[in-house]
Amino acid sequence: MESTLPFRLVDTGNEVREAVVEMELKETTCLPEGQLLGVLNQRFHDQLKILRDSFREQLKDATIPVVVRIDSRLILALGESVTVLHINESLYHQLKALSHIPLLLFLAFHNDSDRDTTTSDIKRALTDLGNDRRLPSSVLSIIEQAIPLLIDSTKGPSLGFSAVRQFNKALQPAFQKLTCFAAQDEANQTRYGLEQLKLVVANELTWGKTFYVVCAGHQPRYKQLAKLIFRRWVYEETASPTEVEHRVLYGESLETVNAARDLVVNRLTNSLIGDAFLDSPLSMNQDVLGEAGKLAVERAFGSAG
């Protein structure tokens, strides 16, 4: 069967290679081109835009609040008003910087760059951290015990990597405790922040329509803790797993409040359509083609073999 894929095989005499055939990228909303079905398809997308715009207006009119978690901020977008709370304060960033120290020390030895200065600064930073009484005493004692290993790492290149590994291993129990400490601190701070934002909205009915969006970074599962907190918060308020699935959204690589609002608009649109056609406001959240495609993939690759 002749392939319809956008490439062709080119025989250069010595080799057969694939040459990409340049194709004009066309808007798919008006396909099939030149047919009445294409016109209807475009009209469908136009009507869908009208529906999305109506939901977008509800967000602008402060009818539907949106709570967004972006980096260290918890943000309430209510109409044109934006309230910003900072969840991760200086202690969180101290802990994050601490977790980079073993790798920094390794790189300083590996690159043979500013090794002595780096080691000296790390020792001073760890000593200062050891005097920070906000940290559990069990963590402070681990850090204090690790400092001699750091001192040993300055005695020569041959000892360097071995000492760095021992230093990192010695700090692992501290990192584990600090991870739990940081997670608990973030959970407490986020819950307190949500309580404060609820007071800002004031109207109980309006607050009951709130959507929660986690704007994550490029890493998969990043900001998973924020998502867990939002899900528990909504469940505590509604006792409804359906509401949790409906109102807690995760957007990987989203960076702005407007992008989070667009995600909410899409969820509202899909919920209305799913409820009308598929008897469930959550049905449009599924990748139906992907689920049905498992057998198709088997058949496609099976026939290819």
N, C-alpha and C positions, 0 to 999 in steps of 0.2 A: 504494500500500500504506500502511495506517495505521501511523504511527510508534508504537513502544512505549517510546520514550525518556521519561525523567521530566520532561518539560516540555510545555506546550501553548501554542498561539498565542492571544493575547488581542487582540481588536479593541476599541480604546478610542474609535473614531470618527475619530480623526485619524491613528492609527498602529497598526500591528500589532506587537506586541512579544511576547517570550517570557516566560512566567511559570513559575517553577520550581514543580513540584508537590511538596509536602513528602511524603517517603516515610519510613516507619519502617525504620530500619536493622536488619536481622535477621542473626543469626549464620548463615553459609552452610554450616557443617558439618552442619546438620540438614536441608538441602534435598535433594530436593524435599519441601516441607512436606506433612504429612498422608499420606505414602505410606511403604510399607515400605522403599523405596529410601532415603528420608530417614533412617530408623532405622539402616539399614546404613551409610549415610554417616557418621552420628554415631559408630557403633561403630568404623568404620575410624579416625577421628580419635582416639578413645579408645585404641585399640591402638597407634597411632603415638605417642601421648604416653607410653605404657608403655615403648616402645622408646627414646624420647629420654631418659626418666628413668633407664633402665638405663645409658646412656652417661654421663649427668650424674653418676651415682654413681661410675663409673670415674674421672672427673676428680677427684671429692672424695676418692677412696681413693688418690690419688697414683699411679694406674696409668698415666695419660696426662699427661705434662707439656705445658704450653702456654707458649710464649714470645711475649710481646706487646710491640710497639713502640707506645708512646703518647707523643706530643710528644717530649720529649728523653730519655725513659726507656726502658730495656730491662728488661722485667719477666719473671721466671720464676714462674709459678703452678704449684705442685706440691702437690696436695691442699690443705690449709689453710695451707701455707707460701707466703710471697711474698718473692722476692728482687728488689731494685730496684737497677739500675745506671744512672748518668747518662752518656749518650753525648755530648751536646752541652754542653760546659762554657763558661767565660766567653769564650774566643776566638771560638767560634761565634756567640755573641750579640753580640760586638763587630762581627763581619763583617755580621751581619744589620742592626744599627743603622746601620752605615756605608752600606749600600745604600739607606737611607731618607733620607740627607742631601740629595741633590739635590732630591727631591720636597719635603722640608721647606723648603728654601730657596725653591723656587718658590711654595709656599703662603704663606710669610711675605711675599713680595713681592705676591702676588695679593691677599691679605687685608689687606695693609698693617698687619700686626699683629706687634709685637715684632721687627721686621725687624733693627734694629741689634743687639739683644741676641742674637738667633738667629745672625746672621752672626758675631758675636764668639765665641760659644760653639762654633760649628762650626770656626772657625779654630783655637781652642785644642784641640779634640778631635782634629782632623787632625794638629796638631803633636805631640800626645801619642802618637797612633797611629804617626806617623812615627818615633818612638823605640822602638817595640815590636819588639824583635829576633826575635820569633817569626815575623814576617812576612817573606816573600822580599824581598830588596833591590830587585828589579825592580818590585815593587808599591810599596815605600816611595818610590822615586824618582818614580813617576807621581803619587803623592799630593802630594809636595813641589812638583812642577811645577804642580799644579792650584791650590795655595793663592793665587798671585797673581791668578788669575781670580776667585777668591772675594772677594779684597780689592776688585777692580774693581767687583764687583756692589753695593758700598755707595755708589758715587759719585753715584747719582741714579736716579730711577724709569725714565727713558728707557733707561738703560744696563742696568737690572736684569735684565729678561727675557733680553736678549741674552747677558749675562754668565753667567746661570744655565745657559742652553743650552750655552755654551762650557765651563763648568765641568763639567756633566754629561758632555759629549762627551769631555772630557779624562780623566775618571775611568773611562770605559767599559773601556779596556784593563786597568785595575786591577781592576774588577769581574769581568771575565772570568777573570783569573788567580786572584782570590780565590774565585770559584765553584769552580774546579778544586781549589784548595787546600782549601776546606771539604768538598767531596765526598770527596777522598782521606782527609781527617782522619776524616770520619764512617765511611767504609768500614773504615779501620784500627781505629777505636775499637769499632765494632759487632762486627767479627770477634773482637777481643780479648774483648769482653764475652760473646760466645757461648761462647768457650773457657772463660771463668770459670764460666758457668752450667752448662756440661757437667760441670765438676768438682763442682758442687753436687749434681747428680743422681746422679753416681757410677756407678750401675748402667747398664751399656752397653745392655742390652735395653730398659730403661725409656726411656733417652734416645733410642733408635731409634724410639720411638713419638711423639716430640715433634711438636706442631703449632706453626706459626709464624703469628701474626696481626699484620697491619699495621693499626692503628687510625688512619684518616686523617681529615683535616678535611673541611670542606664543599666544598673545591675538587676538581674532577676531577683525578685523577693525582697528588694531593698524597701525599707520602711514597713516591713511586715508587722512590727510591733504596733505602729500607729493604726494599722488596719485592724489588728486584734482588739485594740482599745476601743476603736469606733464601733466595732461589731458588738462588743460587750455593752457599751453605753446604750446603743439602740435597743438591744434585747432587754436591758434593765428597764428601759422606759416603756417598751411596747409588749414584751413577752411574746413577740411574734417573729419566728425565724424568717417568714416571708418578708416582713418589713426590713429585717437585717439585710437580706439579699437584695432588696429593692433599693435601699437608701445608702448603702455603703459601697463606694466605688473606688477602684484602683486604676490609676492612670500612669503607666510607665513612661518616663521621660517628659511628663508634663511639668511646666516651669512657671505658669502664671495662673492667676485667679480666673481670668477670662477663659483659658483653656479648660480649667476645672468646670466652669459654668457650662461650656459647650458639651462636656461629657454628661452633665446633668440633663441638658436639653435632649441629648440623644437617648438617655435612659427614659425620660418622660415620654418621648415620641414612641420608642419601642414598646413601652409598657402599655400605652393606649392601643397600639396596633395588635400586640400580643393578646391583650385582654379581649379585643373584639373578634379576632380571627382564630386564636388558638386556646381560648379559655383560660389563659394565665398571663398575668402581666410580666412574668419572668421568662416566658417561653422564648422570647426573642433574644435572650442573653446567651442562648446555646448556639454552637456552631453546627447547625443541622447538616450542612453539606459535608463537614468534616467527619461527623459521626457516620453518615451514610457512606462516606468514601472509603472506609476501612476495607470493605469487601471489594470495592472498585480497584483499590491499589493492589490487592492480592491478585485480582484477575489480570490487571495490566502488566504486572511484573511476572506473573506466572506465564502469561502468553508470550512475553518477551523471551523467556527462557526456553 
